[in-house]
Amino acid sequence: MLDEKQKLQEIIRLGNEMADIKDLDILMERILREARLFVNADAGSIYIINDGRLEFTYTQNETLRERTPDGRKLVYNTFSLPIDNNTIAGYVANNGIILNIADVYRIPSDAPYSFGKEFDKIASYTTRSMLTVPLKTHHGRTMGVLQIINAQDGTGGIVPFFDQDVELIKYFASNAAISMERAQMTRVLLLRMIGLAELRDPKETGPHVNRVAAYSTELYEAWARRRTLSEKEIENNKDILRMAAMLHDVGKVGISDLILQKPGKLTYEEFEMIKQHSLVGAQLFSNPRSDFDVAAAEVALNHHERWDGSGYPGHIDARTGRPVPGHTDQYGKPVGKRGNEIPLLGRIVAIADVYDALSSKRSYKDAWKEEDVVEELKNQAGKQFDPELLEIFQSIHDVIISLKQRYPDPE
């Protein structure tokens, strides 16, 4: 067991690590996991404030996870709560105070808030102790709410949260909120960049890029766990990939509106111009300053390559825009990358992007039925897509569906 000084040192260390995580979603997963581990809690949830409501963003539950096949991730529905005194999370967000409840089934009848028992009934789970903490920055801004459930003793029995841990979790939550504020600023900047592309191409929306990014990180994580990569490496790569995937089509800012917004079928010459967006996107990051720049260039350049070699832009030097010597056809044009010549991140985003395009409604088409989308992807195994990655994608299809619901298109 750590003493108080050691626990404080651990919180400081975690704060420094969290400050290095740039993506908001990856950060929230880490915050929730570390908070649970710190107080030895079985479960927890994290909410973020958005448009004046609390959005249920992530949940973790070891008991329920152990019931899932192969210990896979939990699939859950997203929802939002009003910031008022009726619910525990709403009360904490509304008043900016911590609630440490020993047993949620014994909340006094005169308390303004109440515990909703519906989740326990549906999941066959029993919530007892609950520590709910506002994620508040040093400036007093409340970013969201951290809710930790069912503290455990050394034998796995459910116990109340210790009072001495509350102040430490409060300090942890403050550091977490500051990191969330930074990550939220990064997310806003990315979405503004994407907004420029959306002005040119209405398909390139915030929900679309968030879905593609979310699908891509889940696909990468499942691939990485097959290869028993370390948790640190997985988290670092997810952090970079999620941001890079959001910018997969940012190169469309360099394509003419007359082509991007043409209502009818494109001519051969116009389609050749559209294909240039992959190169333009990569060139935006051609003078890399970070691992993110490298990944963003890799994704932008390669997400339209095909496993069978018939994709684009092929073997081309992103810095010069010229074909790579020895990788050209009889006309001197670059040939498509084939199989594992296509970088991993490009192969991943290719699947995520096509899946979202087929399953989403557009001005020129209705959304495909889910079973039709899945069948089409299967048909493209070994042709358009990496067969192994596609098999992994299908194995996490339930998680993909839940992510689709998290980022709906506006009505």
N, C-alpha and C positions, 0 to 999 in steps of 0.2 A: 504493500500500500504506500502511496506517495504521501509525504507530509505536506503541510500548507505551503511551505516555501517551495517545495518541488512542484506542487500543482501550479503555483503562480509562474514559475519558470517555464513549465510546459505550456501554459496559456500564452506567454510571451512568444515562445518558439512557434506555436501554431499561428499566432497573429502574423508573424513575419512570413510564414509559408503561404497563408491565405492572401497576403498582399501581392504575391507573385501570380496569383490566378487571375486571368483577365476576363474570362467569360462568365457571365452572371449565372447561368444554369449550372455549370460545372462547379462554381464557387458554392452555390446553395447546397448542392449534394454534399460537398466536403464539410461545410458548416454543420449540417445536420449529423453527419456521421461522427465527426469529432466531438460534438456536444454529447451525443449518446455514449460514446466510449469514455468520455471524461467522467461521467457520473454513473457509468455502468447501467444504462437504461436499455430496455428491450426494444423500444419503439420511439417514434417521434415524427413530427411534421413541421414543415416550414411554410409560412405564408408570406406573401409580398404585397405591399399596398400598391394598387394600380387603379386609377380613375376613382379614387375615393372608396374603394372596397378592398377587402382582404381576399387575395387569390390563393387558394390552396395549391401549392406549387410542387412540393415533393413530400413523400412519406417513406419511412423505412420501418420495418417490423420484422425482427429476427424470427419470432415465433411463426408468423405467417410465411416468411420466406422459406423456412425449413419444410413447410408443407408443400411448397411448389416443386414441380419436377426439376431435379438437378439443382435445386436452390436458386432458380432463376429469379429475375427481378419481379417485384410485385407490379401488377397492372391495376391502375386505379383511375377513377374518374376525376376530372378537375371540376372545381366549383368555386364560387366566391361567397363571401359573407359580408353583411353590412358592418361597418365599424360603429357598433353600439354596445350597450351593456347586457344584451340578452345572452350571448354566447361567451364562453371563457376567452377564446381568442379575440373576439370583438371587444370585450371588456378591457383586456390588457392593452390592445392597440388604442382604444378610446381614451384610456386614463394614463397610459404610460407607466404602469406599475407591474410588478411581478406578482404572480399568484402561485403559491406553493400549496397544492391540495393533496392531503394524505390519501383521501378516498373520494373519487368523484361521485360515487353512489351514495355518499353521506354529506353532500353539500347542504348546509342549512336551508330550510324552506324560505327564509327571509332574505337570502342572497339574491342580488339583482340578476346574476347570471345562472345558467343551468348547463348541465352536461347532456349532450345529445346521445342517446343510447343506440341509435339506429345502426351505426357502423359496427358496434360490438355484436349486435344481433345478426347482421348480414355475414360478418366474417367469423362468427363463433369465437370471438376474442373477448377477454375481460380486461378492461382498463381499470386501474386502481389509482395509483399515485400519478400526479401530473404536475410538472413544473412548466409554467408558461411565462416567457420572458419577452419584453419588447426589444426589437432590434433597433436601438436608438444610437445615433451618432453623437459625438461630443458637442455638436451644434444643436442638439435637441430634436433633430429630424428623425421620425420613426419610419424605418424602411419596411418593417414587417414584424412578424411574430415568430418566435421559436418555441415550439411546444415539445417537451420531452416526456415520455410516458413510461411508467412502470420501472422505477428504480429496482435493482436487484441486489440481494446480499450475496455472500460468497457461495451459497448453495443454489442460487437461482430463484430463491423466494422473493416475492414482491414486497418491497418495503417503501416507506415514505422517503422523500428526498431529504438529505441531511441539511440542516440550516446553514452549516459552515460552507456547503457547496454552493449555496444560492449566490453569495457575494462574488465567488469566483466565476460562476456562470454569467453573472451580470457583467463582469469585466470582459469575459470571453465574447459575450453578445455585442458589447460596444465595439470591440475590435472587428468583429464579424460585420457589423453594420457599416463601418468605415470602408471595409473592403468591398462590400456590396455597393456602396455609393460610387466607388471608383469603377467597378465593373459595369454598373448601370450607365455611367457616363460613356464608357467604351461602347456599350451596346447602342446607345443613342447615336454616337458618331458613325458606327457601322450602318445603322438604319438610315441615317441621313445620306451617306454615300449611296446606299441602295435606292433611296428616294430619287436621286439624280437619274439612275438607270430606269426607275419606274416612270419618270417623266417622258422617257424615250420609248420604253416598252411596258405597257400596262400589265403584262403578265408578271413582271418582276416586282412583286409586292412583299411587304414585311412578313405577313403570314407564310407566304410561299418560301422565302429564304429561311425563316425560322424552322419550318417543317423539314426542309432539306437538310439543314444543319443538325437538327435533332435526330433524324433518321440516320444520318451519316455517323454521328458519334456513337449511337447505339450499335450500329453495324461494326464500326471499328472495335468497340469494346468487346463484343462477342468474338470477333476474329482474334483479338489480342489474347483473350482468356484461353482460347484453344491452344495458343502457343506459350501459355504460362508466363507471359510478360509480367514484370513487377507492377505493383499497384501504382508506384510513383511514375513509372514510364507511361502506363495507361492514362493516368490523370493528366500528365503533361501533354501527351499527344491529343487527348480529347479536347483539352483547353484550346490548343492551337487549331485543331481541325474544325471545331465548331465555328470559330470566327472565319476561318478560311472558306468553309463551305457556304457561309452566308454571302460571300462575295464571288461565288462561282461565275456569275454572268455580269459582273461589274463592267467588263469590257464593252458592253453594249452602249456605253456612253459615247463611244467613238464611231458608232454606226449611224448612218443617215436616218432621220425620222421617216423619210419617204419610203424607206425599205422596211423599217421596224413596224410601222403602223399601216402598211399596205393591207387593205382588207382582202384582197384576192390572192390567188396563188402566185408565188414568186417565180420569176424567170430564173434560168440557170445562172445568169450573171449576178442577179440580186442575191441568190442563195450563196454564191461564192463570196459576196460581200458580207453577208451575215456571218459566215464562218470565221471571218477575221476577228470576231469579238473574243475568241479564245486567245489569240495572239495579243490583242490589245490589252486584255485583262492581265495577262502574264507580264507584259511590258510595264504595267503600272507598278509592279513589284520587282523590276529587273535590277535594282540597286539595293539588295537586301540589307537590312540592319538588324534583323532578328529571325528567329526560327519561324515566326508567324509569316513574315514576308516570303520566306522560302516556300512554306506550305501554301500560301495564297496563290503564288505564281504557279505552283505545281497543279493545284486544283483547277485554276482558270484555264491553263493550257491543255489539260488532259481529260477533262470530264466529257468530251465528245469523241474520244477515241473509242474504238470497238475492239473487243477481244479477238475477232477474226481479222483485224488489220484493215477494215474498210472505213474507219472513222477519220476524223480530222482534228487538228491540222497536220498531224504526222510528225516525222522527225524534222523538227525545225528549231533553229537557235532563237530563243525568245528575245535575246538581246539585239540581234541583227535582223531578225525576220527572214533569214536565209535558210535554205535546206541544209541539213547536216550532210557533209560529204560521205558518199558510200551508201546513202539511204534515199536515193532518188529513183524515179522511174525513167523510162526511155525519153521522156520529155523534159527531164530535169526537175520535176516536181517532187516534193517530199512524199514518201510512201507512209501509210498509216502505221502507227505503233501496233504491235501485235502481242497478245498474251501478257506475260510478265514484263515486257518492255514498257508497258503502261504503268506508271507509278501507282502504288497502292491507293493513295488518297484520291487520285483521279478515278480509279476503278470503283471506289466506294461511292463517291459523289455521283457518278454516272447512274448507278442504280437508284439512289435516293431521288435524283432529279427527275428521272423518267417516271418512277412510281408516282411522284407528286403531280407531275404534269398530266398523267392519265387519269388519276383519281380526283382531279380538281376540275371544277366548272370554269370555262373560259367563255369569252364573248362569242367565239366561233364554234364552241362545242359544249355538250353536257359532260358531266363527270361520268366516267365509266363505272359500272358496277364493280364492287371489290373483287368478286370471283373472276371477272373478266380481266382485271388488271393483273391479278396473280397469275392467271393462265398465260397472258401475254409475256410476262417476265420469264416464266418457265420456258416458253418457246424460244426465248432469246439466250438461254444458257449456252455458253460456248460460241455464240454468234456475237451478240452485242455485249454480253456481260461475262465477267469472271464466274465460272460455274460454282466454285467453292463459296465465293461471297454471296452469290444468289441463294445457295442452299442455306447459308447462315441467316440471310435476310428472311427467308421463309420460316426458319426456326424461331425467330423473334417477332413473328407477324402480329401477335397479340399486343406486344409492346408498341409496335409501329402504329397500330390502330389507336392506341391510347394517346400517342403523341400527336396524331392527326387532330384529335379532338381538343388538344391543348391550344392549338394555334388555328382557330377557324377563320375562314375568309369572312369579311364583313358582309352583312346582308345586303 
